[in-house]
Amino acid sequence: MCIRDSFRAMADSEALRLKYSNSDIYDKYKPGGEISQKLYKIAEKIRYEKIGSDKFKGIKNNIQKYYRKK
């Protein structure tokens, strides 16, 4: 995987976070404990990437390529 593909996937993920994640709601339900917070953050990333992948084919391709190579 070339660096350009990695940047594209990371940029897509960040754009999806900005569009589909609400920081007020995220913070309201954020659990206590370090491990719980890490899992919560991962679950949130999966959630907004799934929403975006379902709506945008190009983003889906970029993210899938990134995770396959990772």
Phi, psi and omega in degrees: 000132179277162183299324180302318179295322178295315179297320180298314180295319179293321178294319177298316180298317179295319178297321178293322177299315180296324183280318191248000180246133180251116185296328178294315178292318179303311181292325181299322184257007181297127182282167174274161178091139185296313181294318179299320179293322178295316178295322178297317179296318178296316180298321179295319178297316177300319182298308184286331175290325177294315178302310181295322179294326177290331184267332187231112184297319180296318177295318178302314180298316180297315182291319179297317178301316182299311183288330176295318181284333181284000000 
